[in-house]
Amino acid sequence: MRNLFTLLAVIFVSLTFAQDRMTPELLWDLKRVGGPQVSPDGKKLMYSIRKYDLKNNKSSSDLFVGELGLPAKQITHSAATEANALWSNDGQKIYYLAAADEGMNVFEMSWYGKDVKQVSFVKGGMNGFKISPDGKRLLYIADVKMNKVSGSEYHPDMDKSDVRIYDNLMYRHWGSWEDGLRSHIFVADIVEGKVSDAGIDIMEGEDFDSPLMPFGGMEEITFSPDSKKIVYVCKKKVGRDYAVSTNSDLYQYDIISGKTINLTPDNKGYDNSPIFSPDGRKLAWLQMKEDGFEADKNDIIEMDLESGETTNLTKDMDITVSAFAWGPKSDYIYYRSSTEATYQVYEYHIKSMKSRQVTDGIHNITSFEVVGDKIVAGKQSMNHPTDLYMYDIKSGKETQLTDANKEIYDKLKIGKVEKRWVATTDNKKELVWVIFPPDFDETKKYPALLYCQGGPQSTVSQFFSYRWNFQLMAANDYIIIAPNRRGLPGFGQEWNDAISGDWGGQPMDDYLSAVDEIKKEPYIDESNIGAIGASYGGYSVYYLAGIHEKRFKTFISHCGLYNLESWYGTTEELFFANKDIGGSYYGEKIPENYIKNSPHRNAHKWDTPMLIFHGERDYRVPLNQGMEAFQVLQLKGIDSKLITFPDENHWVLSPQNGVIWHREFYSWLDKHLK
């Protein structure tokens, strides 16, 4: 009987533990808030909440609307997803995409979720849309077949064949193979509340995409305030030329004349995110100067539409801008930028050219909208997913608008996040986040994990990840060491640029400096430290495995770069490799980075257990990288495991795949660090 009571007690404690700490399953049970979108009159707030069904391995999203500052109500309840929801110009209706006519078409409903009716009837559907400011036109994007790709297209009598045929680069991109389709922009008239035909393809005959594939969205296309013009982003290059360049431009299409002009012909880097000022007198956008450098300084450029004169508003500020919005009177611009590993919103006064910080705290501001003297924004941290907040622009005071996961978080124990500054080997300072387990006891010793960030120019900010989730790691009683090593934005452009051409140099020293300093703490078990990371972070794991000098007891790499020569021969966006590695591995002068910075050059020194994850549809860092590393480990007799995901790309997006990823991740760590 005593053993029975003991067993029951253990079960009770285990259940209690599962409820008050994060688990992989609970992570997928969290609701994900999207938005915000404030009505044109500034009185109502719309946002979406996405839920995941782990058992059925799928998700759905619903819309919520309410008076700004008051609790919102769910206005859609379908099993499908209402996508691309927008307010009507009078704020009384909501437009959104839903399945109809062999694709997605535009539907309309009242702002409180009633009187649903179909607006567009475009066969084959669309992938995104906008309504003109005067409400008379619909702009949408849809795929257009431009090129032959399949064997049956080239050889119609072979209709059962399964063949792809290519004669240029960019035959695959990130997570998909080239299929001959291009995303084009269409404009159609709205007649008596309906769009009955496909309208005009303003890119007819062009072998280009707008928005930019694969991550661009409707933020890259905008109507002028008078509804007479459309400005859109396009990289008008194909094949090899596309692969080696980042030169996108802004194009202006005149709806009346049908003519298109290039607004940014002289800039050789990215031009993106065009937004007209509310008064219609100016156009602003984000711009990078250097062709081929995807992590260049991102500035706000302003164009006077009457004179055509342009001004770089942030030229003299040592920042990079990730998003911006006009103030309602066109006299201010509000922008988001990284500072000390957080993302905040700033106010820029155009006339005085002065900037000041509006939001502050250990968090990331995600998307945001300016509403009169307020900002409505998404806010997240390492310990909390996104919720919506309202900020007073003058005082910075915040008011929470949503608490989507309150029921779960009321039961969770959260580990603290500590900000540390560590001296580097070249006498500089790097910011290091240290994340502690819930119920942390400083008298105990804990295993630790060095988190290696990807990018490579991507801040270790206050992001909430559904895979590299620091709260989940901490819930498993690991202390996480997360350095903002060389090559990350938010610490000045010099710090950001320092990684190019030096992947295996100072950034690796920065990792080791962080570990060597933090492991001095009495609560860290320095004999049980692992290193983990994805993409460049996975590269970092492979590289550290050859130079770590017994610091680490195990490694985990996800979609990491192992052999820079074979990676160059199979990746797609070659501008990235040309900038950061220095060019190809063949030719008269071979960049020394292939010798000094390729992890496979030190594989003969590997002697530590390693787990490798890789998506089979990852074409940025192709599967052969993980396979090559695993083969070395196996041939050397090192404890190792390779886990591949046939239907995943650079990330793991399926709920059940995500849970398996976490189960294998923690099973491996439990085996080697505890």
N, C-alpha and C positions, 0 to 999 in steps of 0.2 A: 504493500500500500504506500509505503514511504517513497518508493521509486516512481509510483504513479503520480503522486503529488509533485515530485521533483520534475517529472516530464511535463506535467501540466504547467508548472511554473515557468519552465524553459520556453514552452510554446507561447505562453502569455507574454513573456518578455520579448520574444522574437516578434510577435505581432505588434506589440507596442513600438518596438524599434523600427519596424517597417512603416508604421504610420507617422512617426515623427522625424524621419529622415528621408531624403530624396532617394528614389529608386529609378531604374531605367523605365519601368512601366509607368510610374507616376509622372516622369518627365514628359511622356507622350500623352498623358492625361491633362496636361496644362492647356488652357485655352490661349489662343494666340490672337492678340488684338491688332487689327490693321486700321490704318487711317492716321490722323483724323481728317474729316472733311466738314467744314463749317458752311452753312448756307450763305448765299450772297448777302442777305440782310444781317448776318452776324448773330442770329438768334437761335439757330438750331445746330446740333452736332450730329453727324453721321459717322459711324465706324463699323467695322466688321469684326466678327469673332469666328475663328476657324477652330474646329474640333476634330480630333483624330480618333478613329475607330480602330483600335489595335487588333481586335479579333478579326475584323473583316479587311484589315490592311488598307484603309482608305480614309479620306477626310471630306469635310463639307464646311461651308462658310455661310453665315447668315448676317443680315444687316440689322443694326440697332440705331434708333433715332430718338432724340429727346431735345428739350429746351436746353440751351447751353448752360451748364452749371447745375442741372437737375438730372436725376436718374433717367437713363434712356430705356426705351422699350424695344424688344425684338419685333421687327416688322416683317421678316421673312422666315418661313419654316419648312422650306423644301429640302429634300435630300441632296439636291444638286447645289452648285455654288453660283451665287449671283456675283458676277465679275464686273470690274471696271465701273462701279457705281458712281454717278455724278448727280449733282444738283441741277435742276432747271434754273434759268436765270432769275425767275421770280421767287425761287425757294419753296414753291408749293408742290413740286413734283421731283421724283427721282428717276433717273434713267440708269439702266444696267444691262449687261449681257446675260443671256440665257439661251439654252439650246432650242433651236428652231430652224427649219428649212436646211437641213443637212449641215448644220454648223451652229455658230453662236450669232444671235441677232439682238437688236436693241429692243428692250421693253421699257414701259413707262408705268409708274404707279404714283399714287398720292404719297405725300411725305410720311403719312401714318400707315402706309402699307396696303391701301385698298385701291380698287379700280384699276387693276392690272390690265394692260393691253400691249400688243406687239406694235412696235413703231417701224422697224425696218424688215424688209422681206427680200434680203439678198441671198440668192441661192449659193450654198457653200459657206455662207456666214462670214464672220470677221474676227479679228484677234484683239481689237481695241478700238475706241472711238472717242470723239469729242463733239459737242454741240457748239455751233458758232455763237458769239455773244449776242447777236440779234435773233437767235433762235430759228433762223431760216435755212441753215445748212447742217448737214451731218458730215463730219470727216471721219474716216475709218481706215484701218489697215487690214489688208487681206493678202494671202499668198497668191502669186501668179507664176505659172509654169514658164520658165525662160530657157531651160537647157535640157537636152537629153542626158540621161545618166544610166538608165537601166539597159541591159542587153536587149530586152524586147523592144525598147524604143529605137535602138539602132538596127535591130533585126526583127521586124514585126512577125515573121514566120516562126520565131522562137519564143512564143508567148508563155511557155512554161519555164523559161530560163530564170536563173537567179544570179545575175551578173551586174557588177558596177563597172563603168568605163569612164576614166578620167584622163585629161590631157593637160592639167594645170594643178597648181597647189591650191590649198584650202579645200581639199577633197573631203576633209572632215574638220570639225571645229568643236572644241570643248567636249560635248557629249553626243554629237550626232554626225552622221555622214551627209555629205552634200547630196541633195535630192533634186536639184534643178529648180527649186522654188525660190522666189524672191518676195520679200515683204514690200508691197507698194501702198501708196497713199491714194485714197479715193475721196472725192467730194460729190455729194448728192444733195439735191434740193429736198427740203421737207415741205410737202404739199398736203394741206389739211391734216397735219399731224402725222403723216406717214412718209416713208421712203420706199418706193416700190421697185426701183431699178438699181443697178450697180453704180450709177453715177459715172464720173470722169476719173480715169487713172491719171493722176498728175505726173506720174513717172513712166508713162507708157513707153515700152520698148527698151527701158533701161535695165541693165543687168546688175542692179544694185539693190541693197536693202535700206529701208528706213522703217522703224528705228534700227540702230546698229545691233547686229546679232552677236551673241545670243541673249544679252542681258538688258538691252535697251527697251524702254517702254514709252508710253504716251507723253512722258515729260520731255521727249525729244521732238515733239511736234506741237505747234501752237498757232491759234488764230490771232490776227491783229485785232485790237479792240473794236475797229470799225467793220470787222468781219469780211474785209475785202482781200486780205492776204493770208498766206500760210507760210510759216517759217519752219523748216524741218532740218534735222541732222542727217547727213549721209556721207559715207566714205566711198566715193565714186572711183573705186579700184577693184580689180578682180585678180584672182589667182596669185601668182608670185608677187605682184605689186601690192596686193592687199596684205599678204603674209609678212612683208617687211616694213610696213608703214602704219603709223597711227593717225595719218592726216585725214581727219574728218572735217567737213565744212558745214556752214549754215547756208541753206538755199531758201530763197524767197520766191514763192509762187503767187502770181497775180491772178486771182480768180476770174476777173473780168477779161483781161487780155490773153490769159493762158500762157504767159511768158514766165520763165524761171531765170533768176540771177543768183550768182554766188556772192554772198555777203562777206566772206572771209577768205578770199583767194590767196592772200599773202601769208597767212599763218600756216605753218607746216606741221603742227601738232594737232591735238584734239581740240575741236570746238564743239560745245555741247550745252544742253539745257537752256535753250533760248526762252526768255520771258519778256513780254512787252510791259512797259510801265502802265499803270492804270490810266494815265492821261493820254496815252498813245503817242507820246513824243519821243520815247526812247526805247531801245531794245538792249537787254543785258544778257550775258551768257557766261559760261565757264570756259576757260581756255588754258591749254598747255602749249608751250612754245616749241619744244624739241620734238621733231619727228622721230618716232621709234621709242620714246621714253614714256611708258604708260604710268609712271609714278612721278612725273615732273610736277613742279609747282603749279597748282590749279588756281588761276586768278579770275576775278570778276571783271569782265570787259563791258563797258557801256558805250552804246552808239547813239549819237544824236541823229534821228531819222531825217531831219530837214537838211542838215549840213553833211551828214555822212561821217562826221568826225568821231573817232573812237578814243576812249580813255581807259587805261588799266587802273581800276580803282584800288587794287590791293598790291600793286607793283612793289611798293616800298615796305610792305609788311612781311615779316618772315613767318608766313603761315601758308597753308594750303586749304582751299575752300572745298567742301564736299556738297553743299547745297545752299540755295539762297532764295529769297522772296522779296518782292517790293512791298514797301509800306503803302497804305491806302491813298496817300496824297502824293506819291511818287517822289518824295523828298528824302526818304530813307530806304536803305536796303538792309535786310536782315539775313545773316549767313551763319552756317554751321561750320565749325572748324575744330580740329583736335588741339587740345592743350594738356600737357602732362598726363597723357593716356586717358583722357576723358573727352567727350564731344559736347561742346556748348554752343549756344546761340549768341551772336553778337549783333550790335546795331551799328550801322555805318551811316553817318550824316553826309550826304553827297556834297552839299555846299561847303561845309567846313572841312571835309575830308577827314573827320575824326571818327574813331571806332571805340566802342566800349562793350564790355561783356554784360549780357543780360542774365543768363542763367549761371548757376554755380553749384558745385557739389560733386560727390563721387558717383557719377552716373554718366550715361550717354544719352544725349538727345537724338532721337531718330528723325522721323519726318515731322514737319511742323508747318503751321499756317499762321499768318498774321491777321488778327481780327481787331481792328480799331487800335486801342491801346493795350491789347492783350496778345499773347502768343499761345496757341493751343498746340501741344506737341506730345509725341510719344517719348517716354522715358524708361530706360532699363538699366540694370546693373548686373554684375556678375552673379548676384544672388536672387534677382527678380526679373522675370520676363517683362515685356513692354506693357505699360499701362499709360493712359492719357492724363495729361496735366494741363492746367492753364496757368500762365505766368503773366503777372503785371509787368509791362515793359519798363516802367520807370523804377519800380522798387525791386523787381526780380522775385517778388513773393509768389509762391506756387500754391495751387489748389488742385487736389487730386480729383479727377473726373471719373475714372473707372478703377475698379478693383476686381478684375475678372477672375482671379484665382484665390480670392479671399478664403474660401472654404478649405482649400488645400493648405494655404500658407498659415492659417490660424493654428494648424496642427504641426507645422514643420519647425524643427530646430535649425537655425541658420548659423553657419560658422562666420566668424568675423573676417574682414578683409583689411589687411594692413599695408600701408604705403611706405616703402623703404627706398633710400637712396644708397647706392653702392658705388664705390670707387672702381674705375676700370683700369686696365693695364697701361693706358696712355693718359692717366691722371684726369679723367673726366668723370662725370656722374651719370649713372643710369638708374631710371626708376624701375623698381622691382615690386610687383604685387606679391604679397604672401597671404595665402588663403588657409584658414585654420579649420579643423573639424568642429562640428557642434560638440558641446560639452568638453571643449579643449582643456586639458589639464597640463599645466606647464611643468609639473613634476614627473611626467611620463615622457617616454621617447616614442616618436612617431616616424614611420617611413615617409619619404618625401618624393615628389615628382617634379622634375624640371620640365616646364611646358615650353616648347619651342614653337614660335609663331610662324605661320605661313606668310604668303604674300609675293615676294619677301617684304615689300613695303606696305605693311598692314599693322596698325597699332594694336598692341595688347591693351585695349581699352576696357571700359566697363561693359563689354558685350555679354549678352546671355546666349550661350550656344546650346543647341539641343543635341550636340554630340560631344564637343569638348567642354562639358559643363563642369565648372569648378566646384559648384555646390555638390554635385553628385560625387565628384572625386573626394571632396572633404567628408561627405557623409559616409564614405568607406574608410575613414580614418587615415587619409593621406594629407600631408601638408604640401601645398602646391607653391612652387617657386616660379613666378611668371615674369621674366625680365623684358623690358623694352630695349632690346639690344640695338646695335647700330643698324640703320636702314628703316627705321619706323618714323612716320610723321607725328607731328605734335611737339617736336623738340627742335624745330628749325630745319631749314632745307639742307644745311651741311650735314647734319646727323642723318637725315633721310637718304641723301645721295651717297653716303659713305660706303654703302654695301655694294654698289655696282662695281663689278670687277674684283671684288674682294670677299666673295661668299664664304670662303673657308678661312679667312683671316681674322680681322678684328671682331666681327660678329660672334665667332666661336669663342674668342677670348672673353667677350662680354658675357656669354652664357656661363663660362667657367668662373668668371669673377663673381657672378651672382650666386652660384652654387657654393663656391668656397667661402663666401662671406656668410651666407644664411645658415649653412650647416654648422657654423660655430655655435649656434644656439643650443643650449643643453637639451632642449626638447626634440631635437632632430637626431634620428639614428643615422649617422653618416655612413654606416655599413649597409644601409638599405635605402638607396636612392636610385630612382629610375629616370630615364629621359624619354619624352613622348612628343609627337608632333605630326603635322600633316603638310603636304606640299613642300614648300621650302622648309617647313618644320620637320617633315619627313626626311628631307635632304640633310638637315642639321643632325638628326638622329644617326643617319648613316655615316656622316662625317665624324661626329663625336665618337662613334664606335671604334674609330681608328686612332684616336688621339687622347682618349679620356683618362688614361693612366690609372685605371681601377677605381675611378670616382663613382661609376655607375654599376649597378648590379644587373640591370636589364634595360632593354630598349623596346619601344613600340613605334613603328613608322606607318603612317597612312599616306598612300599615293605620293611617296617621296621620290626625289630625283637621285638616282644612284650612279649612273654612268653618263656624264655630260656629253660624250661623243654620240652614244646611241640615242640619247634623249634629243639632241639636236637633229638627228636624222629622222625622228618620228613625231616630234611636236609640230604644232601648226602656226601659232603666232610667233613667227621667227624674229619680229622686231624686238621681242622681249629677250630672246637669247642673244641677239646681236648686240643689244645694249649692255646687258649684264655679264655676258661671257666674253664678248669682244668679237664675235663673228663665228665663222664655221671652223670645223676641225680639219678641214682640208685646204689646200692652196699653198702658196709660197711661204706665207708667214702665218703660222698657227698660234693663236693666242695661248699664252702660258697658263691661262686659267684652266685649260683642259688637263694640265699636269698638276698644278698646285691646288686646284679647287674641286676636283672630281673625287667623290667618296670612294669610288672603286679603286683608286690608286693606293688607298690604305687598307684595302680589304684583307691583305695578308696579316694585318695586325689584329683583326677581329678575334675576340675570344669570349664574348659575352652573349647570353641568351637574347633572342630577338623575336618579336611578333610583328608580322607584316600584314597590313590590310591593303587591298587595292581594288578599285572599281574597274571592271573590264571595259566599260564604255568611257573611260577617262582618256581623252585624246590630247589633253594638254600635257599630262604626265602619263604616257601610255603604260599599259600593263607590263611590258617587258622590263621596266625599271624594277618593279617588285619581284618579278621572276628571276632576274639576274642576281639580285641581292640574296634571295632565298636559296638559289643554287649554290652560292658561295658558302652560306651558313651550313647547308646540308653536307657539302663535300668536306668541309672542315670539321664536321662532327659536332657543331655547336647546337645546343637545344634551340629549336626554332619552329615556327608555324607560319604558314601562308594561308590567308583567308581572302578569297576573291568574291566579288559581287557581280554576277553576269549582267544585271540590269541597272547598275549604279554607275555614275560617272565620277567626277572629282569629289563628290559628296555622297552621303548616304541619306536618301530622302524618303524611303519607304519605312513606315512605322515598324513592321516586324523585322526588317533588315537592321533597323536602328537598334532595336532591343537585343538582337543577336550580337551586333557589334559591341554593345556595352557588356553583355554577359561574357563574351570572349575576352574583352579588354580587362575586366576585373578578375576573371578566372586566372588570366596570365599573371597579373600583378600579385594576386594572392599566393600563387605558386612560387614566385621569385622574390617577393619583398616582405612576406610575412611568415 
